[in-house]
Amino acid sequence: MTRTKFRNLFATAPIALAVTLLPTAARASMFGGETLDAVADGIAWVVLIVVPIVAIGVFWLVHILPEKIAEKRRHPQAKAIQTLCLLSLVFGGMLWPLAWLWAYSKPVLYKMAYGTDVGEEHHGESAEVPADAAGPEAARGEIEKLRAQLASIEARLGREARG
């Protein structure tokens, strides 16, 4: 480009800027008159009725997530997590992070105390007893197995003590 082309470009730039900044007819809405009033009324009703209902529903669904997670993972303290979720609803969500962390945690002390980290009961449903362990004969057989294991352990300890 030559110098004259640059000069022409710089000379037209302020004119183009002035044209773009000139006020034009502005419209606040694509509707007018009675239509505008009807649309505004409709939006107001949606904001006043539908939005709060949806917000409460989403708030509730988010707050029961830890309970559902604990139930799915068969957490042994699922009832307590459910209670914490309900309390969190009452206290405006302040306890919800604790319920979330608790639902994902592994119950170490529970496992140390009961030998398992999986709950036997969930929300009022008792764990089913296996069919082979239901009768007294099965209990007697289990006792005999345990006595045999105990005798073998005692014999092994006796040999180790002598040898």
Secondary structure as GFF3:
##gff-version 3
##sequence-region A 1 163
A	DSSP	alpha_helix	3	21	.	.	.	ID=ss1
A	DSSP	alpha_helix	34	45	.	.	.	ID=ss2
A	DSSP	pi_helix	46	50	.	.	.	ID=ss3
A	DSSP	alpha_helix	51	63	.	.	.	ID=ss4
A	DSSP	alpha_helix	65	72	.	.	.	ID=ss5
A	DSSP	alpha_helix	78	90	.	.	.	ID=ss6
A	DSSP	alpha_helix	96	104	.	.	.	ID=ss7
A	DSSP	alpha_helix	108	114	.	.	.	ID=ss8
A	DSSP	three_ten_helix	131	133	.	.	.	ID=ss9
A	DSSP	alpha_helix	136	162	.	.	.	ID=ss10
###
